[in-house]
Amino acid sequence: MRKKLLAVLLFISFNQVSFSQTNYDTLTVGKIKQVISYNGKTSSPLLLFLHGGPGSSRMNQADKFTNKLRDHFLVVQWDQRASGRTQALNKSVDPITLELMENDTYELVKLLLKKFHKNKIYLAGESWGTVLGFKMAAKHPELLHAYMAFSPVIDQSKSEQLLLEKLKTDAREKGNVTAEKELNTIKIPFENSQQLYYSRKWMFSYDGQPFADKDTTAIKQYLKSWSDVWLPTWNKAIKQNLFTELPSFNCPVYFFIGQKDLQTNFSIAEKYFKELKAPRKKIFLFKDAGHSVLTEKSEEVQKIIIDEILKTS
């Protein structure tokens, strides 16, 4: 009886439309069921967020960086395949590749435009999400009012190499023999989850947020599971170099960059932005923010999107 009641309640929540709260829907994208959430008025412009990771849902944190936006946009979050609610609902029937994820993004955008009766969409990508977002902006600019890139992936092989060199230098200067030994095992692109673990372990330590000893086993297990699904796709993505592959766009482009970001190196993003050609472009720099600028500076970010991007794009 309890299961039947729960099923009824879920059916009601998925099918009754109330834009004063977050709503969920399940769409068929790339031959599997994929989950979106949306909040706002259907009469408002459509804004889709592409989460990072890959494999890291942002739905549960969305209120933090959209609480103001949903007064001006119909804001959509999407749990990509092998992520969050979509992964809980069903597994990918096809091996995950970069091309598959790009196709999912394009297919979802078209479905959202049809579902909400729009001609264009505002698109925002964060970290890994910018890999998908850049490709959408390059191939289908006619579908976008504007593209917003948070902590963008531009030339990630170089970014990872710069990070590795910085961490090795720091280890040598501090005489940290363990760090030197572990960092010296790393190859770019990463060959396995162990190398990824060492990179992120010492990056977080460098930032003053070392992994707690009690969390080590869980972190290693997570990265092993993640690598089994995502590492080949991620390694293909980081081999891309937008300086040569995507030098221009035919839609407005906006960058949001934390100047303490070493994971998607801020200096690479700044250089690319200067060379990038677009009908309209602007960069927003946050000197005391890191890789998670979207959530670290959520109030400022939302104000910029509402006051500057929405009014000019």
KELOZA-573339 format. One record per residue: residue in one letter; x, z, y of N, C-alpha, C in turn. Coordinates in pm, whole numbers. Layout:
BEGIN
<atom 'A',<X,Z,Y>,<X,Z,Y>,<X,Z,Y>>
...
! end
This chain:
BEGIN
<atom 'M',<83,0,-121>,<0,0,0>,<86,0,126>>
<atom 'R',<193,82,124>,<280,89,242>,<345,-46,271>>
<atom 'K',<388,-116,162>,<451,-246,181>,<351,-346,237>>
<atom 'K',<226,-340,189>,<124,-432,239>,<96,-406,386>>
<atom 'L',<91,-278,424>,<66,-243,562>,<179,-290,651>>
<atom 'L',<302,-274,603>,<417,-319,680>,<413,-470,699>>
<atom 'A',<376,-542,594>,<368,-688,602>,<264,-730,705>>
<atom 'V',<151,-660,707>,<47,-691,806>,<98,-666,947>>
<atom 'L',<165,-553,967>,<217,-519,1100>,<320,-622,1146>>
<atom 'L',<406,-668,1053>,<505,-769,1087>,<437,-899,1125>>
<atom 'F',<333,-935,1049>,<260,-1058,1079>,<201,-1054,1219>>
<atom 'I',<145,-940,1255>,<86,-926,1388>,<193,-936,1495>>
<atom 'S',<305,-869,1476>,<408,-868,1579>,<470,-1005,1598>>
<atom 'F',<473,-1085,1490>,<532,-1218,1501>,<435,-1319,1561>>
<atom 'N',<306,-1291,1554>,<210,-1394,1592>,<128,-1360,1717>>
<atom 'Q',<126,-1237,1757>,<59,-1204,1883>,<160,-1218,1997>>
<atom 'V',<124,-1288,2101>,<216,-1315,2210>,<197,-1213,2321>>
<atom 'S',<303,-1139,2348>,<302,-1043,2458>,<437,-1049,2525>>
<atom 'F',<441,-1100,2647>,<568,-1123,2712>,<618,-1003,2790>>
<atom 'S',<555,-889,2773>,<606,-767,2834>,<708,-700,2743>>
<atom 'Q',<725,-753,2623>,<822,-696,2530>,<888,-809,2453>>
<atom 'T',<990,-772,2378>,<1062,-873,2301>,<978,-921,2184>>
<atom 'N',<972,-1052,2169>,<900,-1115,2059>,<999,-1184,1968>>
<atom 'Y',<961,-1199,1841>,<1048,-1262,1743>,<974,-1380,1679>>
<atom 'D',<1052,-1479,1640>,<994,-1592,1569>,<1098,-1643,1469>>
<atom 'T',<1049,-1715,1370>,<1136,-1773,1268>,<1116,-1924,1268>>
<atom 'L',<1224,-1997,1291>,<1220,-2142,1297>,<1304,-2201,1186>>
<atom 'T',<1265,-2318,1139>,<1345,-2387,1039>,<1450,-2471,1111>>
<atom 'V',<1575,-2431,1092>,<1688,-2499,1157>,<1793,-2525,1050>>
<atom 'G',<1834,-2649,1036>,<1936,-2681,937>,<1897,-2641,795>>
<atom 'K',<1771,-2662,759>,<1719,-2641,624>,<1703,-2494,584>>
<atom 'I',<1724,-2401,676>,<1698,-2260,645>,<1616,-2197,758>>
<atom 'K',<1561,-2079,732>,<1488,-2005,833>,<1588,-1932,924>>
<atom 'Q',<1572,-1949,1055>,<1661,-1883,1149>,<1577,-1810,1254>>
<atom 'V',<1622,-1691,1291>,<1544,-1599,1373>,<1586,-1605,1520>>
<atom 'I',<1486,-1611,1605>,<1509,-1601,1749>,<1427,-1483,1803>>
<atom 'S',<1470,-1431,1916>,<1388,-1337,1992>,<1374,-1394,2132>>
<atom 'Y',<1263,-1360,2198>,<1245,-1409,2335>,<1168,-1307,2417>>
<atom 'N',<1199,-1309,2546>,<1139,-1213,2638>,<1130,-1276,2776>>
<atom 'G',<1013,-1268,2837>,<991,-1327,2968>,<861,-1405,2972>>
<atom 'K',<840,-1477,3080>,<718,-1556,3096>,<743,-1700,3053>>
<atom 'T',<644,-1759,2987>,<659,-1898,2943>,<669,-1995,3060>>
<atom 'S',<624,-1953,3177>,<633,-2039,3294>,<772,-2040,3356>>
<atom 'S',<858,-1947,3314>,<993,-1936,3369>,<1088,-2034,3302>>
<atom 'P',<1200,-2066,3369>,<1302,-2150,3305>,<1354,-2087,3177>>
<atom 'L',<1393,-2170,3084>,<1438,-2124,2953>,<1590,-2101,2954>>
<atom 'L',<1632,-1985,2904>,<1774,-1949,2897>,<1807,-1904,2755>>
<atom 'L',<1897,-1976,2690>,<1939,-1945,2553>,<2081,-1890,2552>>
<atom 'F',<2100,-1777,2484>,<2233,-1719,2465>,<2286,-1755,2326>>
<atom 'L',<2411,-1798,2321>,<2481,-1824,2196>,<2580,-1710,2173>>
<atom 'H',<2557,-1629,2072>,<2638,-1509,2054>,<2777,-1541,2000>>
<atom 'G',<2864,-1441,2011>,<3001,-1455,1965>,<3018,-1422,1819>>
<atom 'G',<3140,-1392,1783>,<3173,-1357,1646>,<3285,-1447,1594>>
<atom 'P',<3249,-1552,1517>,<3113,-1582,1470>,<3060,-1476,1374>>
<atom 'G',<2929,-1471,1364>,<2866,-1378,1272>,<2821,-1248,1334>>
<atom 'S',<2823,-1238,1469>,<2791,-1111,1535>,<2666,-1124,1622>>
<atom 'S',<2555,-1078,1573>,<2430,-1082,1648>,<2439,-998,1775>>
<atom 'R',<2372,-1044,1880>,<2363,-969,2005>,<2222,-918,2030>>
<atom 'M',<2130,-941,1939>,<1990,-907,1965>,<1971,-761,2000>>
<atom 'N',<2036,-673,1929>,<2015,-530,1952>,<2075,-480,2083>>
<atom 'Q',<2167,-559,2142>,<2226,-521,2270>,<2171,-603,2387>>
<atom 'A',<2077,-694,2357>,<2034,-792,2458>,<1975,-728,2583>>
<atom 'D',<1906,-616,2569>,<1846,-552,2687>,<1950,-519,2793>>
<atom 'K',<2070,-486,2749>,<2176,-445,2843>,<2214,-557,2939>>
<atom 'F',<2215,-683,2890>,<2259,-791,2977>,<2148,-890,3012>>
<atom 'T',<2021,-855,2980>,<1910,-944,3016>,<1794,-872,3084>>
<atom 'N',<1806,-742,3108>,<1693,-666,3162>,<1646,-717,3297>>
<atom 'K',<1735,-775,3376>,<1697,-836,3504>,<1664,-984,3486>>
<atom 'L',<1734,-1049,3397>,<1716,-1194,3377>,<1576,-1229,3333>>
<atom 'R',<1515,-1143,3250>,<1384,-1178,3195>,<1271,-1175,3298>>
<atom 'D',<1301,-1126,3419>,<1204,-1137,3528>,<1206,-1276,3590>>
<atom 'H',<1310,-1354,3558>,<1327,-1486,3618>,<1338,-1598,3515>>
<atom 'F',<1367,-1563,3391>,<1384,-1660,3283>,<1302,-1619,3161>>
<atom 'L',<1274,-1715,3077>,<1231,-1686,2941>,<1361,-1682,2860>>
<atom 'V',<1405,-1562,2825>,<1537,-1542,2767>,<1529,-1543,2614>>
<atom 'V',<1611,-1627,2552>,<1610,-1641,2407>,<1745,-1598,2349>>
<atom 'Q',<1738,-1511,2247>,<1854,-1478,2164>,<1834,-1545,2029>>
<atom 'W',<1944,-1584,1968>,<1938,-1653,1838>,<2040,-1592,1744>>
<atom 'D',<1995,-1547,1629>,<2087,-1504,1523>,<2124,-1627,1442>>
<atom 'Q',<2246,-1674,1462>,<2294,-1793,1393>,<2299,-1769,1242>>
<atom 'R',<2309,-1877,1166>,<2316,-1861,1020>,<2432,-1767,984>>
<atom 'A',<2412,-1689,878>,<2509,-1588,832>,<2530,-1478,935>>
<atom 'S',<2428,-1456,1019>,<2437,-1352,1122>,<2304,-1277,1133>>
<atom 'G',<2312,-1147,1152>,<2198,-1065,1188>,<2073,-1087,1105>>
<atom 'R',<1960,-1104,1175>,<1830,-1118,1109>,<1820,-1246,1027>>
<atom 'T',<1889,-1350,1069>,<1886,-1474,991>,<1952,-1455,856>>
<atom 'Q',<2066,-1387,855>,<2135,-1360,728>,<2051,-1272,638>>
<atom 'A',<1982,-1174,698>,<1897,-1085,618>,<1778,-1160,558>>
<atom 'L',<1735,-1265,627>,<1619,-1343,582>,<1655,-1440,471>>
<atom 'N',<1768,-1510,489>,<1813,-1606,388>,<1958,-1645,413>>
<atom 'K',<2025,-1682,306>,<2163,-1727,316>,<2166,-1877,341>>
<atom 'S',<2277,-1923,394>,<2294,-2066,417>,<2294,-2141,285>>
<atom 'V',<2218,-2249,280>,<2216,-2329,157>,<2334,-2426,153>>
<atom 'D',<2401,-2444,265>,<2516,-2533,274>,<2641,-2453,312>>
<atom 'P',<2758,-2496,270>,<2880,-2431,315>,<2889,-2436,467>>
<atom 'I',<2930,-2327,527>,<2935,-2321,673>,<3057,-2396,725>>
<atom 'T',<3031,-2491,813>,<3136,-2568,877>,<3110,-2570,1027>>
<atom 'L',<3210,-2611,1101>,<3194,-2622,1246>,<3087,-2725,1281>>
<atom 'E',<3087,-2835,1209>,<2989,-2940,1235>,<2847,-2891,1207>>
<atom 'L',<2830,-2812,1101>,<2699,-2757,1069>,<2649,-2666,1180>>
<atom 'M',<2737,-2581,1233>,<2698,-2489,1340>,<2664,-2565,1468>>
<atom 'E',<2738,-2671,1496>,<2708,-2753,1614>,<2574,-2822,1598>>
<atom 'N',<2546,-2871,1479>,<2417,-2936,1453>,<2302,-2837,1464>>
<atom 'D',<2323,-2714,1413>,<2221,-2609,1426>,<2188,-2585,1573>>
<atom 'T',<2291,-2580,1656>,<2271,-2551,1798>,<2187,-2660,1863>>
<atom 'Y',<2222,-2784,1838>,<2148,-2897,1894>,<2003,-2898,1845>>
<atom 'E',<1985,-2876,1716>,<1851,-2875,1658>,<1767,-2762,1717>>
<atom 'L',<1828,-2644,1733>,<1754,-2531,1789>,<1714,-2560,1933>>
<atom 'V',<1804,-2614,2013>,<1770,-2644,2152>,<1651,-2738,2159>>
<atom 'K',<1650,-2840,2076>,<1536,-2933,2076>,<1407,-2863,2035>>
<atom 'L',<1415,-2774,1936>,<1296,-2700,1892>,<1244,-2608,2002>>
<atom 'L',<1335,-2543,2074>,<1294,-2452,2182>,<1229,-2529,2296>>
<atom 'L',<1285,-2644,2330>,<1226,-2725,2436>,<1084,-2767,2400>>
<atom 'K',<1065,-2804,2275>,<931,-2843,2229>,<837,-2723,2224>>
<atom 'K',<885,-2612,2169>,<804,-2492,2151>,<753,-2438,2284>>
<atom 'F',<841,-2438,2386>,<805,-2378,2514>,<774,-2482,2622>>
<atom 'H',<763,-2609,2580>,<719,-2717,2670>,<810,-2729,2792>>
<atom 'K',<938,-2742,2765>,<1037,-2758,2872>,<1110,-2891,2854>>
<atom 'N',<1169,-2939,2963>,<1252,-3059,2958>,<1400,-3028,2947>>
<atom 'K',<1437,-2911,3004>,<1578,-2871,3004>,<1589,-2721,2980>>
<atom 'I',<1713,-2679,2952>,<1738,-2540,2921>,<1865,-2493,2993>>
<atom 'Y',<1871,-2367,3030>,<1996,-2305,3071>,<2063,-2252,2945>>
<atom 'L',<2191,-2280,2930>,<2262,-2241,2809>,<2379,-2150,2844>>
<atom 'A',<2392,-2039,2771>,<2503,-1946,2791>,<2570,-1919,2657>>
<atom 'G',<2703,-1929,2655>,<2778,-1900,2533>,<2878,-1789,2560>>
<atom 'E',<2898,-1704,2460>,<2995,-1595,2471>,<3099,-1608,2360>>
<atom 'S',<3228,-1615,2397>,<3338,-1621,2301>,<3315,-1734,2201>>
<atom 'W',<3299,-1703,2071>,<3269,-1807,1972>,<3152,-1894,2015>>
<atom 'G',<3052,-1834,2079>,<2937,-1910,2125>,<2973,-2021,2222>>
<atom 'T',<3086,-2006,2293>,<3128,-2113,2385>,<3177,-2235,2310>>
<atom 'V',<3225,-2217,2188>,<3265,-2332,2106>,<3144,-2424,2087>>
<atom 'L',<3031,-2364,2054>,<2908,-2439,2034>,<2852,-2488,2167>>
<atom 'G',<2862,-2404,2269>,<2808,-2439,2399>,<2881,-2554,2465>>
<atom 'F',<3013,-2553,2457>,<3090,-2664,2514>,<3053,-2796,2450>>
<atom 'K',<3034,-2793,2318>,<2998,-2917,2250>,<2859,-2966,2292>>
<atom 'M',<2764,-2874,2310>,<2632,-2912,2360>,<2643,-2972,2500>>
<atom 'A',<2719,-2907,2585>,<2732,-2956,2723>,<2799,-3092,2728>>
<atom 'A',<2891,-3117,2636>,<2961,-3245,2634>,<2875,-3357,2578>>
<atom 'K',<2801,-3326,2471>,<2725,-3431,2401>,<2584,-3451,2455>>
<atom 'H',<2523,-3343,2508>,<2381,-3350,2548>,<2359,-3287,2686>>
<atom 'P',<2432,-3330,2786>,<2416,-3271,2920>,<2277,-3294,2978>>
<atom 'E',<2209,-3398,2931>,<2075,-3428,2982>,<1974,-3320,2947>>
<atom 'L',<2008,-3233,2849>,<1918,-3126,2807>,<1944,-2994,2879>>
<atom 'L',<2049,-2991,2962>,<2092,-2865,3022>,<2077,-2865,3174>>
<atom 'H',<2013,-2759,3226>,<2019,-2736,3371>,<2163,-2699,3409>>
<atom 'A',<2223,-2614,3327>,<2360,-2568,3350>,<2411,-2501,3225>>
<atom 'Y',<2545,-2494,3214>,<2609,-2425,3103>,<2696,-2312,3158>>
<atom 'M',<2679,-2192,3101>,<2755,-2074,3142>,<2843,-2028,3027>>
<atom 'A',<2973,-2020,3051>,<3069,-1983,2947>,<3129,-1846,2977>>
<atom 'F',<3107,-1751,2888>,<3161,-1616,2900>,<3278,-1600,2804>>
<atom 'S',<3394,-1559,2857>,<3513,-1542,2773>,<3535,-1667,2688>>
<atom 'P',<3553,-1783,2752>,<3551,-1910,2680>,<3671,-1934,2590>>
<atom 'V',<3642,-2000,2477>,<3744,-2046,2383>,<3787,-2185,2428>>
<atom 'I',<3911,-2197,2476>,<3961,-2322,2533>,<4069,-2384,2445>>
<atom 'D',<4175,-2311,2427>,<4287,-2349,2340>,<4326,-2222,2266>>
<atom 'Q',<4247,-2187,2164>,<4259,-2056,2102>,<4387,-2039,2022>>
<atom 'S',<4442,-2146,1971>,<4570,-2136,1902>,<4677,-2083,1997>>
<atom 'K',<4680,-2138,2118>,<4776,-2091,2218>,<4743,-1949,2260>>
<atom 'S',<4614,-1919,2275>,<4573,-1784,2314>,<4619,-1681,2211>>
<atom 'E',<4598,-1711,2083>,<4639,-1618,1978>,<4791,-1604,1974>>
<atom 'Q',<4862,-1713,2000>,<5008,-1707,2000>,<5060,-1623,2117>>
<atom 'L',<4997,-1638,2234>,<5036,-1557,2350>,<5011,-1408,2323>>
<atom 'L',<4897,-1379,2260>,<4866,-1241,2226>,<4970,-1186,2129>>
<atom 'L',<5001,-1263,2026>,<5097,-1218,1926>,<5233,-1190,1988>>
<atom 'E',<5279,-1278,2076>,<5409,-1258,2141>,<5408,-1133,2228>>
<atom 'K',<5297,-1111,2299>,<5287,-991,2383>,<5291,-864,2299>>
<atom 'L',<5220,-865,2187>,<5216,-747,2100>,<5352,-721,2035>>
<atom 'K',<5422,-828,1998>,<5556,-811,1940>,<5653,-754,2043>>
<atom 'T',<5645,-804,2164>,<5731,-752,2271>,<5704,-605,2296>>
<atom 'D',<5576,-570,2302>,<5538,-430,2323>,<5589,-341,2210>>
<atom 'A',<5580,-390,2087>,<5627,-313,1972>,<5778,-291,1978>>
<atom 'R',<5852,-395,2015>,<5998,-383,2025>,<6037,-284,2134>>
<atom 'E',<5969,-295,2250>,<6003,-208,2362>,<5974,-61,2330>>
<atom 'K',<5871,-38,2248>,<5835,99,2212>,<5904,147,2085>>
<atom 'G',<5980,59,2023>,<6047,95,1899>,<5951,124,1785>>
<atom 'N',<5838,55,1785>,<5736,76,1682>,<5766,-16,1563>>
<atom 'V',<5839,38,1467>,<5885,-39,1352>,<5767,-90,1268>>
<atom 'T',<5665,-5,1250>,<5548,-45,1171>,<5476,-163,1234>>
<atom 'A',<5456,-155,1365>,<5390,-265,1435>,<5470,-395,1423>>
<atom 'E',<5602,-386,1444>,<5686,-505,1432>,<5674,-568,1293>>
<atom 'K',<5682,-484,1191>,<5675,-534,1054>,<5543,-604,1027>>
<atom 'E',<5433,-542,1069>,<5301,-601,1043>,<5277,-726,1126>>
<atom 'L',<5318,-723,1251>,<5298,-839,1338>,<5381,-959,1293>>
<atom 'N',<5495,-933,1233>,<5581,-1042,1187>,<5524,-1116,1067>>
<atom 'T',<5422,-1061,1004>,<5359,-1129,890>,<5251,-1228,934>>
<atom 'I',<5215,-1226,1062>,<5102,-1305,1112>,<5141,-1451,1137>>
<atom 'K',<5057,-1541,1090>,<5069,-1683,1120>,<4945,-1726,1199>>
<atom 'I',<4963,-1822,1288>,<4851,-1878,1365>,<4835,-2023,1326>>
<atom 'P',<4720,-2068,1276>,<4598,-1989,1256>,<4615,-1889,1141>>
<atom 'F',<4529,-1787,1141>,<4538,-1682,1042>,<4519,-1738,901>>
<atom 'E',<4601,-1693,809>,<4592,-1739,671>,<4498,-1654,586>>
<atom 'N',<4475,-1530,630>,<4391,-1439,552>,<4344,-1325,640>>
<atom 'S',<4259,-1241,583>,<4201,-1131,660>,<4303,-1025,696>>
<atom 'Q',<4408,-1011,618>,<4512,-912,647>,<4582,-945,778>>
<atom 'Q',<4612,-1072,798>,<4677,-1113,923>,<4584,-1090,1042>>
<atom 'L',<4458,-1121,1024>,<4360,-1097,1130>,<4351,-948,1162>>
<atom 'Y',<4351,-866,1057>,<4345,-721,1076>,<4464,-672,1158>>
<atom 'Y',<4585,-715,1123>,<4703,-670,1196>,<4697,-713,1343>>
<atom 'S',<4651,-835,1367>,<4641,-883,1504>,<4546,-797,1587>>
<atom 'R',<4427,-773,1532>,<4327,-697,1608>,<4361,-547,1612>>
<atom 'K',<4424,-498,1508>,<4466,-357,1506>,<4559,-328,1624>>
<atom 'W',<4661,-412,1640>,<4759,-384,1745>,<4711,-430,1882>>
<atom 'M',<4618,-523,1888>,<4557,-558,2015>,<4475,-442,2070>>
<atom 'F',<4394,-381,1984>,<4314,-267,2028>,<4403,-148,2063>>
<atom 'S',<4510,-131,1988>,<4604,-23,2019>,<4669,-47,2155>>
<atom 'Y',<4707,-171,2182>,<4767,-208,2311>,<4670,-178,2425>>
<atom 'D',<4542,-198,2401>,<4439,-173,2503>,<4400,-25,2513>>
<atom 'G',<4467,58,2436>,<4437,201,2441>,<4316,242,2360>>
<atom 'Q',<4276,156,2263>,<4162,187,2177>,<4201,171,2030>>
<atom 'P',<4297,250,1983>,<4345,234,1844>,<4236,262,1742>>
<atom 'F',<4244,191,1629>,<4151,218,1520>,<4174,359,1468>>
<atom 'A',<4065,430,1444>,<4076,562,1384>,<4113,547,1236>>
<atom 'D',<4196,637,1187>,<4239,630,1047>,<4121,626,951>>
<atom 'K',<4016,703,984>,<3900,710,895>,<3823,578,888>>
<atom 'D',<3846,490,986>,<3774,362,990>,<3851,247,928>>
<atom 'T',<3976,271,894>,<4064,162,848>,<4007,87,728>>
<atom 'T',<3964,160,627>,<3912,95,505>,<3790,11,535>>
<atom 'A',<3698,66,615>,<3575,-7,648>,<3606,-133,729>>
<atom 'I',<3700,-124,823>,<3736,-240,905>,<3799,-349,818>>
<atom 'K',<3886,-309,728>,<3950,-406,640>,<3846,-475,550>>
<atom 'Q',<3753,-396,499>,<3649,-453,413>,<3561,-551,490>>
<atom 'Y',<3527,-513,613>,<3446,-602,696>,<3519,-734,723>>
<atom 'L',<3646,-725,760>,<3722,-846,791>,<3743,-933,668>>
<atom 'K',<3754,-869,551>,<3765,-948,428>,<3636,-1025,403>>
<atom 'S',<3522,-958,416>,<3392,-1025,397>,<3372,-1133,502>>
<atom 'W',<3408,-1101,625>,<3395,-1199,734>,<3480,-1322,706>>
<atom 'S',<3603,-1300,665>,<3696,-1411,642>,<3650,-1502,529>>
<atom 'D',<3590,-1443,427>,<3540,-1523,316>,<3436,-1625,363>>
<atom 'V',<3359,-1589,466>,<3254,-1676,517>,<3303,-1763,632>>
<atom 'W',<3376,-1703,725>,<3397,-1766,855>,<3538,-1816,884>>
<atom 'L',<3640,-1766,814>,<3777,-1799,855>,<3807,-1948,858>>
<atom 'P',<3766,-2027,757>,<3794,-2172,765>,<3729,-2238,886>>
<atom 'T',<3607,-2199,917>,<3537,-2256,1033>,<3604,-2212,1163>>
<atom 'W',<3638,-2083,1169>,<3705,-2033,1290>,<3840,-2100,1310>>
<atom 'N',<3916,-2118,1203>,<4047,-2181,1215>,<4037,-2326,1261>>
<atom 'K',<3931,-2394,1220>,<3911,-2530,1269>,<3876,-2528,1417>>
<atom 'A',<3796,-2430,1458>,<3757,-2419,1599>,<3878,-2389,1687>>
<atom 'I',<3968,-2303,1641>,<4078,-2265,1728>,<4184,-2375,1740>>
<atom 'K',<4176,-2473,1652>,<4268,-2586,1664>,<4225,-2684,1774>>
<atom 'Q',<4103,-2669,1822>,<4057,-2756,1929>,<4126,-2722,2060>>
<atom 'N',<4152,-2824,2138>,<4216,-2805,2269>,<4132,-2878,2372>>
<atom 'L',<4055,-2803,2450>,<3962,-2865,2544>,<4031,-2935,2659>>
<atom 'F',<4157,-2901,2686>,<4231,-2971,2791>,<4235,-3121,2764>>
<atom 'T',<4252,-3156,2638>,<4260,-3299,2601>,<4128,-3352,2544>>
<atom 'E',<4051,-3264,2476>,<3931,-3311,2408>,<3808,-3316,2497>>
<atom 'L',<3797,-3225,2594>,<3680,-3220,2682>,<3724,-3197,2827>>
<atom 'P',<3779,-3299,2889>,<3827,-3283,3026>,<3718,-3286,3133>>
<atom 'S',<3596,-3330,3094>,<3490,-3342,3195>,<3353,-3323,3131>>
<atom 'F',<3256,-3288,3217>,<3117,-3267,3176>,<3024,-3331,3277>>
<atom 'N',<2903,-3362,3232>,<2803,-3423,3320>,<2689,-3328,3351>>
<atom 'C',<2718,-3198,3348>,<2620,-3098,3390>,<2696,-2985,3461>>
<atom 'P',<2628,-2904,3542>,<2695,-2791,3607>,<2753,-2694,3504>>
<atom 'V',<2872,-2642,3533>,<2943,-2552,3442>,<2991,-2430,3519>>
<atom 'Y',<2970,-2311,3460>,<3010,-2186,3525>,<3089,-2101,3426>>
<atom 'F',<3201,-2046,3472>,<3285,-1961,3388>,<3275,-1816,3434>>
<atom 'F',<3267,-1724,3338>,<3272,-1580,3364>,<3389,-1525,3282>>
<atom 'I',<3490,-1472,3352>,<3614,-1437,3286>,<3660,-1297,3326>>
<atom 'G',<3693,-1216,3227>,<3756,-1087,3251>,<3906,-1107,3258>>
<atom 'Q',<3968,-1062,3366>,<4110,-1086,3385>,<4200,-992,3304>>
<atom 'K',<4137,-910,3219>,<4211,-829,3123>,<4191,-882,2981>>
<atom 'D',<4130,-999,2971>,<4098,-1057,2840>,<4222,-1121,2779>>
<atom 'L',<4270,-1064,2670>,<4382,-1122,2597>,<4337,-1192,2470>>
<atom 'Q',<4212,-1170,2430>,<4161,-1228,2306>,<4130,-1376,2324>>
<atom 'T',<4058,-1411,2430>,<4048,-1550,2475>,<4118,-1551,2610>>
<atom 'N',<4244,-1580,2609>,<4332,-1550,2721>,<4280,-1603,2854>>
<atom 'F',<4267,-1512,2949>,<4208,-1545,3080>,<4288,-1652,3154>>
<atom 'S',<4420,-1653,3140>,<4502,-1749,3215>,<4478,-1891,3166>>
<atom 'I',<4454,-1907,3037>,<4423,-2040,2982>,<4290,-2089,3035>>
<atom 'A',<4191,-2000,3038>,<4058,-2037,3088>,<4065,-2075,3235>>
<atom 'E',<4140,-1999,3314>,<4153,-2030,3456>,<4217,-2166,3478>>
<atom 'K',<4321,-2195,3402>,<4390,-2324,3416>,<4298,-2439,3378>>
<atom 'Y',<4225,-2423,3268>,<4133,-2528,3224>,<4026,-2552,3328>>
<atom 'F',<3973,-2444,3385>,<3868,-2457,3485>,<3916,-2540,3604>>
<atom 'K',<4039,-2518,3647>,<4092,-2592,3762>,<4100,-2741,3733>>
<atom 'E',<4128,-2776,3610>,<4141,-2918,3573>,<4007,-2981,3535>>
<atom 'L',<3909,-2899,3502>,<3780,-2948,3454>,<3705,-3025,3563>>
<atom 'K',<3647,-3137,3523>,<3565,-3217,3614>,<3418,-3200,3575>>
<atom 'A',<3335,-3168,3674>,<3191,-3149,3652>,<3119,-3171,3784>>
<atom 'P',<2990,-3208,3779>,<2916,-3230,3905>,<2908,-3105,3990>>
<atom 'R',<2910,-2990,3926>,<2916,-2862,3997>,<2984,-2762,3905>>
<atom 'K',<3078,-2686,3960>,<3144,-2586,3878>,<3184,-2468,3966>>
<atom 'K',<3188,-2350,3903>,<3232,-2231,3973>,<3281,-2129,3872>>
<atom 'I',<3382,-2054,3911>,<3438,-1953,3823>,<3417,-1816,3885>>
<atom 'F',<3381,-1720,3801>,<3360,-1582,3845>,<3458,-1494,3769>>
<atom 'L',<3548,-1430,3843>,<3655,-1350,3785>,<3625,-1201,3804>>
<atom 'F',<3652,-1124,3701>,<3630,-979,3704>,<3762,-912,3667>>
<atom 'K',<3829,-859,3768>,<3967,-812,3747>,<3979,-693,3654>>
<atom 'D',<3875,-612,3643>,<3883,-493,3559>,<3798,-504,3433>>
<atom 'A',<3770,-627,3391>,<3693,-650,3268>,<3780,-721,3165>>
<atom 'G',<3747,-701,3037>,<3819,-766,2929>,<3736,-874,2862>>
<atom 'H',<3747,-880,2729>,<3681,-987,2655>,<3529,-978,2660>>
<atom 'S',<3475,-856,2670>,<3330,-838,2669>,<3273,-833,2810>>
<atom 'V',<3311,-929,2892>,<3268,-928,3032>,<3115,-934,3044>>
<atom 'L',<3049,-999,2949>,<2903,-1011,2953>,<2835,-875,2955>>
<atom 'T',<2885,-781,2876>,<2826,-648,2872>,<2897,-550,2963>>
<atom 'E',<3026,-567,2983>,<3101,-477,3071>,<3053,-489,3215>>
<atom 'K',<3015,-608,3254>,<2973,-635,3393>,<2832,-693,3396>>
<atom 'S',<2744,-636,3315>,<2611,-695,3297>,<2530,-702,3425>>
<atom 'E',<2537,-599,3510>,<2459,-600,3635>,<2508,-709,3728>>
<atom 'E',<2640,-718,3747>,<2695,-822,3835>,<2668,-961,3781>>
<atom 'V',<2683,-977,3650>,<2661,-1107,3587>,<2517,-1153,3608>>
<atom 'Q',<2422,-1067,3584>,<2281,-1105,3600>,<2249,-1141,3745>>
<atom 'K',<2305,-1069,3837>,<2282,-1098,3979>,<2335,-1237,4015>>
<atom 'I',<2452,-1271,3963>,<2510,-1403,3989>,<2421,-1513,3931>>
<atom 'I',<2376,-1493,3808>,<2292,-1595,3743>,<2163,-1617,3821>>
<atom 'I',<2102,-1508,3867>,<1975,-1517,3939>,<1993,-1571,4080>>
<atom 'D',<2091,-1516,4153>,<2105,-1549,4295>,<2181,-1677,4322>>
<atom 'E',<2271,-1715,4232>,<2353,-1832,4258>,<2322,-1950,4164>>
<atom 'I',<2322,-1925,4033>,<2309,-2035,3939>,<2165,-2087,3933>>
<atom 'L',<2070,-1997,3924>,<1929,-2039,3916>,<1886,-2114,4042>>
<atom 'K',<1939,-2075,4157>,<1897,-2135,4283>,<1965,-2267,4314>>
<atom 'T',<2074,-2297,4240>,<2148,-2419,4274>,<2149,-2522,4161>>
<atom 'S',<2104,-2483,4041>,<2112,-2577,3928>,<1973,-2631,3891>>
! end
